[in-house]
Amino acid sequence: MAAKDNGLGEPETPISTPMATPMSTRSVKWDEAAGALERPLLRQRGTNTTSQIAVVGANTCPIESLDYEVVENEVYNQDWRSRGRVQIFQYQALKWVLALFVGLVVGVVGFFNNIAVENIAGFKLLLTSNLMLQNRYISAFVLYIGCNAVLAGAAAALCAYIAPAAAGSGIPEVKAYLNGIDAHSILAPSTLFVKIFGSILGVSAGFVLGKEGPMVHTGACVASLLGQGGSRKYGLDWNWIRYFKNDLDRRDLITCGAAAGVAAAFRAPVGGVLFALEEVTSWWRSALLWRTFSTTAVVAMVLRALIDYCRGGHCGLFGKGGLIMFDLSSRLPTYTATDLAAVILLGILGGLLGALFNYLVDRILRVYGLLNEKGARYKIVLTVAISVITSCCSFGLPWLETCVPCPAELADTCPSIGRSGNYKKFQCPDGQYNAMASLFLNTNDDAIRNLFSAGTDGEFGVSTLLTFFTAVYSLGLLTYGVAVPSGLFIPVILSGASFGRLVGTLLGSHSALDTGLFALLGAASFLGGTMRMTVSVCVILLELTNDLLLLPLIMLVLLIAKTVADCFNKGVYEQIVRMKGLPYLEAHPEPCMRSLVAGDVVSGPLITFSSVERVGNVVNTLRRTGHNGFPVMEEPPFAPAPELCGLVLRSHLLVLLQGRIFTRDRVKTGACEVFRTLAPFDFAKAGSGKGLKVDDLDLTEEEMSMYVDLHPITNRSPYTVVENMSLAKAAMLFRSLGLRHMCVVPRTQGRWPVVGILTRHDFMPQYIRDLFPNVLPH
């Protein structure tokens, strides 16, 4: 009965007997010379020894798979038979109510994030500006660097000590969760708390990062908290949401939350829906499209109402920069063949620099991972060190810039004095401005707005844009990976906008396009080169700029940038998912899987239960293994010969054992005995960290010697594949159905009814590489 756990808490591709798999179930190839089938040159290397410990945020923790399959056992059937029309209507209506409520909450949280950042960062910049006006430059620098260091240290401390999973953007973790990967800390309430306040502190600290990625994670956390009925740990538990206590409904709600996060970050409701469809979710259908769109529509209405309220001066320093919106609709772009050539060049360069960015992010994150493993103090020290470097660049580089006379037509607004503006005074005399300070000593949103601004072709020189691009590109690489909630959208947009404006400035009179439009196209090319998204990024940029006339150019530059970058590596989020060790199932299986069959990757031994099993055997098996699914066999006297009865889940076994529905003799009790003690909702999946553990069982010796009938909780129709099915076909079936376990059955009769169980881990390239090194080379 000994078994090996694959770390996912699941049976690791076990087989029923140690005997060799028949040749008919192994992979074969056609030898053209001999004209016959023969065994391939495969060398199997033992069993699976790869670890399923993954990095979530900045924390290393064990992971499990989610189960999106409907467990059709007698408990499930009884539950649906007992529901009347009112309860079915309540279930359907609750889906919409929760989706709309998620939009309301995420909209308010997004507005709170922005108003907090604008006021904290604005107050810091006002104090610095006032000291600069008094010629107290050293005091201004000390204040500026000190405020940033304190804010950065506070954000890092929250992540290091309260919720390490909140570090980073969170998009790779949400993407993995919606693919079927779960860890307790991914969507925990503590992660939500740190994600909100850590993001506020990190962005206010002047880091080259954004709050857009963390908003996606925040939206997913909000949806998870509502969908699982609150959090019993923190005294929030709502029984009226009991219908949603399953992975399938939570997955749909979390998809709505992720889309709402994008809508709240960019004020782009349609872009949020497309982002969820294109980037984060692995399963999509028309009903989910409607609910997601309704969620983002609520976000848009909430933000619009709150922004209108703030225009009356009720929100402190909150201004246009809080919820980034770059209105470029007043421009009428006309372009020639020369401009199209420049746009194509911009797309190619954006793809190259985006691919380089992804490569360097991967290298840097691996180094930061080694530092983060040393403990919380190292995370905080690293974060504060990067903050000091960023502050020195932001405050020091403008000193290298010469002051420029203000344009005559802008005498009333140049130079700008205060927390924001397009023409920063900094250390310059009256009537002059510092172009570098206009980009560095602003919030990131205001810096982007200055780069996108129209009619300011001469504001930023070539040296200014080149220096700013180099600094932002480098700081964006250094910052992503520190222990603070940080997004990649803003660093990429800043880098791309400065590079695009640089190209537009170099072209000068040779192009009819405004340099601000080049900045927008540069941002699009960098987004396509790093994130490899096309449709969603295109719509987000259109919603940000309010300019449909730019659609052809944005589409062109995105397609070119993505095509060029795909020649070198994968998108940044795909790379981070792989680097974190998350067992993500790709839409297309590895080519080598077509030369293997399901029977090639199962390993043993297999642990099964009889349909009426001794309680002690069940308890001891649960204690000795971490598996979450067990085949149930129908054996004599309940069947003439051994046959596969179905699959039973660990969580259901624990509930049944807790109910103590035992018999002294080995007989069937049926579902009626179960329902006298337990209700169908007792078997519903609990929220994160709430489920029963085997140590919670307090059974006597007498009870351990009794029997328990597993028929009522056994899934009588588990998904099965024949052992000689192509592994690629099995992988596509496994992913498309959202399975956690897939039974492998023999091709011929007269053998044990089940050969083994396939789990997510068995389709991972690393596992296949370890089994057959010559099939999938390193």
N, C-alpha and C positions, 0 to 999 in steps of 0.2 A: 504493500500500500504506500510505500515511500514515493514521494513526488518532488519534483523540482519546480519552484515558482519562478515565473519569468519577470517578476517585479511589477507586473500590471495587476497583480492579484487575480490572475486568471490561470487556468490550466495551460501549461506551455506545450502545445502541440503534442499531447501524449498519444501513445499507441496502446493497443490492448495487450499485446504479447511481445516478448523480446525476439520473436522469430523474424527473420529477414522478410522484407516486403517482396512479394512475388515479382518476377521479372516483368510480368504484364502490366504492373502498376507503376513501373519506373519509366523515366523519360526514355524516349527512343529517337533515333535519327535515321535518315535514309542514306545508305551508302550507294551512291550512283555506280561506283565501279563494280561492286559486288552484286548490285541489284537486289539487296535484301536489307531488312531492318536489323540493326544491331544496337547494343548498349552504347550510350554516349560516353565520352571520356570525362566522367564526373568522378570526383574524389570527395566523398562525404567525410567531414571532419567532426565526428562526435555530435554532441547535442548543444543546445543553445546556452551560451554563457554570457551573453551581452546584458548589460544592466539597463533597467528601466527607471533610473533616477534621472530626472530632468531639471533644468534650471527654469524657475518661474520667477520673473522679475530679476532680483539679485539673490534669490534663495534657492538652494538645492533641496529638492523634496521628492518623495515617491509619487508616482502618478498611476491612475487607473483609467480604464476605458468607460465611456458612457454607453448605455444600452438604449438605442432608439427603436428596437424591435418591440412590438406589442406582444406581451407574454399571454398567450391565449390558453390559460388554464381554467379550471372550474371556478376559481375565485373571480377571475376577470369576467367570465360569462355570467356568473351570478350577479355581479355588480351591475352590468349593463341590463340584465333582465329586470333588476329591481328599480331601475330608473324610469320615472314617468316622463310625460311630455314637459312638465314644468322643470324638472331637473335637467333634461336635455337642453331646453331653452336657456336655462341658467348657465349651463356649461358653455354654450355657444356665445351667449351675451357677455359672459365673463372674459372671454378671449378679447373681445373688442374693448371692454371697459379697461382691462389691464393694459392693453396696448396704448390706449389714449392716455391713461394715467401715467404710463412710462414717459410718454412725450411731454406731459405737463411737468413732471418732476425733473426730467433731464433739461428741459428748457429753463426752468428756474435755476438749476445748478449751473448751467452754462452761463447764464446771466450773472449769477453770483461770482463765478470764477473771474469773469471779465471785469466786473466792477471792482472786485478786490485787487486784481492786478493793476488796473488803471490808477487806483487811489494809492496803493503802496508804492508802486514804481514812480507814479507822478509826484508824490510827496518827496521821495528820495531825490528825484531830478530837480525839483524846485529848490530844495535846500542846497544842492550842489550849485545850481545856477545863481542863487543869491550870494553864495560865497565867492563865486567867480566874478560877479559884478563888483564886489568889494576888493578885488585883486588879492584875495586870500586863497591863492592857488593850492598851496600845500594843504591847508585845512580842507579845501574842497576835495582834494584827492584822498585824504585820509578818511573823510566822511563817506565818500563814494565807495571806496574799497572796503571800508569797515561795514557799511550797511549791506553790501553784497555778500561779504563773508558771513555775517550773522544770519542773513536770510538763507544762504546756501547751507550753512551748518545746521540750521533748524530743519530744513527740508530733508537733509541726509539723515539726521537723527530720527525723524519720523519713520523714514524707510528702514533704517538699520535696526531699530529697536521695536517698532510696532508692527510693520507690515513690509518685509523685504520684497514680497511679491508685487508691490506697487511701483517698484523702480522700473524705469524704461517707459516706452510708449504704451505697452499693454496690448497693442494690436496683434503681435505674434501669438500671445497667450489666448486672446479671444478667437483668433483664427483657428488655433489648435482645439479650443473647447468646442467650437462649432463643427469641427471635424470628428469629434468624439473622444477627446482627451480631457481628463479631469484631474485636477489636484485641489486639495482642500482650500488652498490659499488663493486660487485664481480669482474667484468672485466673492470672497469673504467680506463681511461688513467692515472689518478692520482695513482691508485693502481699499474699499470704497472711501473710507474716511481719509486715509493717507493719500489716496490718489487726488482727492479734491484739494486738501490743504497743502500737500507737498507740491502739487502743480502750481498753486498760487505762489508759494514761497520761491520755488525754483525759477519761474518766469520773472517774478519781481526782482530776483537777484541779478538779473542782467545776463543770464546764460544765453547762449545761442541755441535755444530750443523753443519749442512751442507747446501750447496746451491742447492742440488739436488731437494728437494721438492719445494722450491721457483721457480726453473727453470720450473717445470711443470705448475705452476700458470702463470709464465711469458709467456710461450708459448701459453697458452690459452688466455691471455690478448692480445698478439700480433695478434692472429687469430681473436679475436673479433673485435679489432680495424680495421683490414683490411676488415673483412666481413661485417661490418655495414657501410662501406663507410667513415671511419674516425671519427672525432668528431667535430660536429659543434661548441661546446662550446670552443674548442681550435683552431678554425679556420682551421680545417682539414675536408674537406667534398668532397668526390669524387662521382659524380653522375654516373660515368660509372660502378659503382658496385651496381647499383640499383637493379639488378636481385637478389641479396643476402639479400634483406631486408625482410627476414622471418626467423622464428626460426629454421626451418628444415635445411636449408642450413648452417646457422651459427653453428648449432650443429655439423654438419659434419666437418666444418672447425676448430672448437675449439677442436674436437677430434684429428685432425691432429696436432694442436698446442701443445696439451698435450703430444702426442707421441714424437714430436720434442724436447720438453723440456727434457724428459728422455734421448733421444739420445744425446743431447748437454751436459747433465750433466755427463753421463757415457761413452760417445763415444760408445754407444751401439744401433745402429739403429734397429736391429731386436728386441732387448729387449724393445725398446721404443714402437714398434707396439704391442708387446704382453702385455706390461704394460697397454696401452690404452684399449686393448681388455679385459684383466682379471680384472682390478681394477677400472678404472674410468668411462668407458662408459656403458650405460644401453641398447643401441641399436647398433647392428652391422650387416653389410652385406658385401658381397664380393667386391662391388664397392668401399666402404669406405676402405677396406683393401688395395686395390691397391693405392689409393691416400695417405693413411697414410704411406705406405711403401716408396712411392716416396718422401714424405716430409722428412722422416728420412734419406733417402739416400742422399738428398741434404745437410742435416745437417752434415753427415759424410764427404762428399767431402769438404765442407767449412772448417770444423775443420782441416782436413788433410792438406789443402792448407795453412791455417794460421799457423799451427804448423811447417810446413816445412819452412815457412818464418821466424819464430822465432828462428829456429836452427842456423841461421846466426848471432845471438846476437843482433837482432833488437828490442827485447821486454823487455829490462831491466833485472830484476831478474827472469823473467818467465823461468821456467825450466820444467823438466819432471813432477813435482808435480802438475802443473796447471790443466791439464785434466787427472784425475786419470786413470792410466793404469798400471796394475801390471802384467808384463810378467812373467808367470811361466812355459812357454812352454819348458824350458830347462830341467825340471825335469821329470823323468820317474817313476811315482808312481807305486810301486808294494806293494800289501797288502795281509795280511794273515787273517785267521779267527779271530785272536786276534785283528787285526786292525779293522775288521768289527764290532766286539763287542764294541770296543772303539768308533767307529763312531755312532753306535746305542745309546750308552750311551750319547754321545754328543748331539744327536738329542733330546733325552728325556730331558736332562738338559736344552737345549736351548728352548724347548717348555715350560717347567715350568718357567724358568726365563723370557721368553717372555710374558707369561700370567701375571706374576707378574708385569712386566713393564707396561703392558696395564692397569692393575688395579690401579697402583700407578699414572700413567699419568692422569687417570680419576679423582682421588681424588685431585691431585695437581691443575689441570686445574680448578676445581670448586672453590678452594681457590683463585687462581689468578683471576678468574672471579669476585669475590667480590671486590678484590683490584682494578681491572681495571675499575669497575663501579664508583669509586670515582673521576676519572678525569685523565687528561693527565699527571699531575705532578706525581701522584702516579705510573703511568706506567713507567715513566722515572726513578724515584727513585728505583723502584723494579728492573728494568733492570740494572742500575749501581751497585746496591747491589749484584746481582748475578754475575756481571762482576768482582767485587772485590773479591768475594769468589772464583771464577774460577781462577783468577790471583794468589791469595795466594796459592791455591793448586798447580798450574802449576809451580810456582817459589819456593814454600816452600818445597814440598815433595821431590824434588831431593836432598835437603840438608840432608835428612834422609838416603840417599843411600850412601853406601861406594864406593869408587873408585875401579875400577877393572883394572888390567893390560891389555893392548891391546894384542890381539892374535899376535903371532910372524909373521904369514903369512900376517898380515895387517899392518905392520909397516909404510908403506907409507901413508895410508889413515886413520890411527887411532892415536890419536883422531881427529875427524873432527872439524874444526873451521869455523864458519860462520852461515848462516841462517838455514841450513839443514844438515842432515847427519845421518848415522847410529850409529856412536860412538861419542856422544857429550862430549866435554871436560868439560864444565861447570866450576866447581871450582877445578877440579882435576889437579895434576901435569902432566908434560909431560910424555907421554907413558902410561897414564891411561885415562879411560873414565867413564862417569856417565850414567848408563843404564836408570835410571828414566828420566834424562834430554833428552835422545834420543827419548823418547816418548812424554813428555810434552812440551818441548821447540822446537816444530816443528809445521808446519801446520798440520791439521787433515789428509790431503792426505798423507803427508810424514810419519806421525805416522803409518798409515795403511800400507804403503809400508815397513816400518821397521819391522812391525809384520809379514808381508807376506814373508819377505826376506828369501832366502834359504841359507843353509850352515852356519847359525849363531845360532846353537842350544844352545851354551853357553853364548850368549850375554845377555839374560834376565833371571834372576833367578826367582825362585818361588815367593819369597817375592815381587820382583819388579812387576811381572805380577799380583799378587793378589792385591797389592795396587793400581796399575793402573786400573785394572778392577773395583774395588770398587769405586774409584774416578770417573771414566768415567760414570759408570752406574748411580751413584748418581747425578752427574752434568748434565747428559743428561736429567734426570727427572726434575731437578730444572730449567733447561734452557728452555725446551719446554713449552711455554705458556707465556713467557715474550713478550713484545710488540716490537719484531723484526721479520723480515722474517727468519724463521728457519725451517730446514728440519730434519726428523728423520732418514734418511738413514745412515748418517755418524755416529751419536751416537750409533746406533744399530750395525753397522759394527765394530766400534771401540770396543764396549763392547764384541761382539761376537768373534772378532779376538783375543783380549787379553785373553778371557776365553778359547778359543780353543787352543791357544798356551800354556796356563797354563796346560791344560789337556795333551797336547803332551809332555811338559817338565816333568810332573809327571810320565808319562809312561816310558820315557827315552828309555832304550835299549829294552824294551818289545815290542816296535812298530817299524816297518820298515819305517813308514811314517815320513817325515820331519816335524819339528815343524811349519814351515811356512805353510805347507799344512793343519795341524791341525787348524792353525789360520783362513785359508780360510773356512774350514768346520764349524768352530765355528761361523764365520760371517753368513754363510748360515743358520745355525740352529737358530740363533737369528732373522734373517730376516723372516724365516718361522714362528717363534713363536710369533712375534709381528705383522707383516703385513699380515700373512696368505696367501701370494702369493706363488705360486710354479713355474709355467712354466716361467713367466716373470723374476722372481728373478734368476732362474736357468740359463736362457739365458744371462741375464745381467752379472752374475758372470763369465760365460764362455767367454763372450766378453771382460770383464775386464782383465781376467787372460790369455787369449789366449791359453787355455789348454783344449782340448776336452777329454783328457784321464781322467780328473777328473769328467766327467759327471755322471757315475754311483754313485759315492760317494755323489756328491752334490744332486742328485735326492733322494737318500736314506735319507740323513739327513734332507732335506726339508720336505719330506712326513712325517717323524716321528715327527719332531718338530711341524708341523701344526696339525697333528692328536692329539698330546698330548695337545697342547694349546687350541684347539677347545673344549676340555672337560670343560674348565673353563670360557672362555668369548669369545667375538668376536674380530675381528681384530682391530687394533688401529684406523684406519680411520673410520671404521663402528661405533666404540664407540664415536669418536669425532663428527661425523655427528649427532648421536642421542643426545649427550650431548649439542650440539649447538642449538638444537631445530629445525633442518631442517627436514621438512616432507618428508623424503626419502621413496620412494616406493620400497619395497624389491621384489626380483624376485618371492618369494614364499609367499603367503598371510598367515596371522596368522591362526592357526588351528580352532580357534573359529569362523572364518568367514564362515565356512562351515555350521554352525548351524544357521546362520542369512541369511536374504534375503535383496535385495536392498531396499525394502520398510521399513525395520526396522530402517534404519539410516537416512532417509530423514526427515527434519524438516522444518518448514515454518515461515511465509507465502511465497508463491511463487509470484514473480513479473513478469508479462508478458506484452508484447506490442501487440497491434493490427497491422495487416499488413500495414494499413494506419492509422497512429497515429497522434494525435494532438501534435504539436511541444512543447507546454508548458508542456505536460505530460512527454515527453521524457527528456526535460531539467531538470525538477524538480526531476525526478527519478534519473538521473545521479548525481545531486547535493546531493541528500539525501542518496544515497547508494554508496558503493565502488565496486559493482559487475562488473564483466567484461564480463558476458554473460547473455542474456535475451531470453527466449523462445518467439517466434513470433507466434501469433494465427491468423488463417484465420477465420473471423467471417462474418455473414451476413452484408451487401448484397453481399460480395465477395465469400461466400460459403454457402451452405444450412444449415450447422450446424458447430459449432466450431470444428476446427481441427488444428493440429500442423503444422504450415507452415515451421518452421525451427528455427534456433538460430542466433542471431545477436550479434556482439561483440561491446563493448563500444568504442573501437578505431575507428571502422567503423562508428558508430553513430556520433561521434564527427566530423569526416571528412565530413560526409553528411550534418550535421547541419552547419558546417562552409561554405559549398558550397551554402547554402540557396536555395535549390531546393524544394520550398514549393508551395502549392496550397491553394486557398481559400476554395475549396470544397473537400470533402472526396472522392477522385478519384485516380485511379492508374495512375502514370505518366510513368512507365516503365524505362528501362535502358537507352534509347536514351536520355532522358532529363538529366540524370546524366552525360553521357559522353560529353554533350555539354559544361559542366562547369568543370568537373573533369576528370582526366586521371586515368587509372588503377593503376599507380605507386603512386598516391596520397594516396591510401589505403594501401600501403605497410607499414610494421611495421618500425617505426623509431628506431634509436639507443637509447641506454640508456639515459633517461632523455630528449629526444627530442620530445616526443609525445605531441599531443594537450591535454589540460586540459579543463574541463568544464568551468572554470573561464575565459578561453581565448575567449569564445563565447560572442559576443556583439549583442544580438538580441533585437529588439524593441518589444513593447507590441503587435503591429499589427502582427508581425511575430510569436510571441508566440501563437497567436490564430489560426494560419494557420495549415495545415496538411502536413505531409511528408510521402512519400511512401517508405516503408522499404523493399519491394520485391527485388530491385536490390542488396542489400547488405546482404540479409539473406541467410545463409547456408541452402539450401533446403534439404540436406541429412545429418543431424547430427547423430552421433551414439546414439542409444537408446537401453535400456534394459527393459525387462518386470519387473514389481515390485516384482514378486516372483522368480526372478533369484537369485541363490546363490550369496552371497556377495563375496565369494572367487572367483567365476568365473567372476564376474563383475570387481573385482580388477585386475585379470590377464588380462582381456580385456583392461581395462583402461591403465595399464602400457605398455602392448605390443604395443598398438597403439599410445602411447604418447599423450594422451588426456588431455585437460584442463577441459572440461565439458562433462558430459554424462547425457542425458535426461532419466528419468525414466517414463515409460508410464504405464497406467493401464492394468490389465489383461483382464478386461471385458469391454464391450461397455456400452455406456450410461453415462459415467462419464466424468469429465474434461479431455481433451486429454493428459495432462501431469501431473504426480503426483509430480515430483520434479526434482532437478538436483543434481547429484553427482559430487563432486570435489575431488581433491587429499586429502583434509583434512578429508573427510568422511571415508577414509580407514586407518586412523592413529589409532594405538592401544590405544592411550590415549583417543581419542574421543569415541571409542567403549567401553572402560573401564568405562568412565563417564556415558554412556548410560545404560550399562548392567554390573554392578560391579560383579555379580556372574558368568558371562560368561568368562571374562578376568580378573582374580584376580590380585591385585597389587603384 
